[in-house]
Amino acid sequence: MSMNKLDHAKRVQIINLLVEGNSMRATARIADVAFNTVAKLFIDTARMCAEYQDQTFRNLTCKKLQLDEIWSFVYAKAKNVPDEKRGQAGDVWTWVAIDADSKLVPSWRIGNRDAGTACEFVDDLAGRLANRVQITADGHKPYLVAIEGAFGADVDFAQLIKLYGDTVEGQKRYSPAACVGAKKSVVTGNPDMCCVSTSYVERQNLTMRMSIRRFTRLTNAFSKKIENHALSVALHYMHYNFCRIHKTLRVTPAMAAGVSDHVWTINEIVALVEQAEAISK
């Protein structure tokens, strides 16, 4: 079944399957459509989601933000990337900011775990805020330069530096060494030390791995193209921010942040694509 023959209900089914953690091929099998049909709808929908959130998340009144990075890879892990794919494949990091109060994710960035991507990420975040905020990040050093460059002294910034135990020599491990403690360190301003935490953003990392099949470890569902990897994150956050009711808040993050007045449905997300198609005809 081709894209131009998909009815609204079938499009809703496909997007619903994707945002609930199914791979594109599994979605094609369940929805009984061609893989290319799923791929085309995914790309069109995710692009609209990225554009909508970029336009909507402006002049936000967040008070406490938590920042973190989550690892994944495209095409192959860094050590296995062939020479002809260098620069297009390998380890990829998703930098994420979450509002500790509303649980809204207003900004994210796909790239390397370096100072360049850190600055791009924090610059984008700063441009979406309407007031002074408190920021907590882990001990990753690029945050120091990035936050100073984007906010100057107009921020209350602290780092939560985790302390890890010794690794047993010769022992292969999949997970990081055991965390044996954490140290809070004031960097800029006057942050409330009781609120220095990265718990919410770390929990959001788990939500991403559960909701985006490309992020699930030890599978062959990883992204093959960096562009589609980034689009999958945009689609996920559209669903997370606007459609999923947070159990504690009992509203969606977008509603809690004041950027939406109702719980969105997948129907409304698909409608964004259909409206764009109607305009382009």
Buried (B, 14 or more C-beta within 10 A) or exposed (E): EEBEEBEEEBBBBBBBBBBEBBBBEBBBBEBEBEEEBBBBBBBBBBBBBBEBBEEBBEEBEBBBBBBBBBEBBBBBBEEEBEEEEEEEBBBBBBBBBBBBBBBBBBBBBBBBBEBEBBBBBBBBBBEBBEEEBBBBBBBBEBBBEBBBBBBEEEBBBBBBBBEEEEEEEEEEEEEEEEEEEBEBBEBBBEBEEEBBBBEBBBEBBEBBBEBBBBBBEEEEBBBEEBEBBBBBBBBBBBBBBBBBEBEEEEBBBBBBBEBBEEBBEBBBBBBBBBEBEEEEE
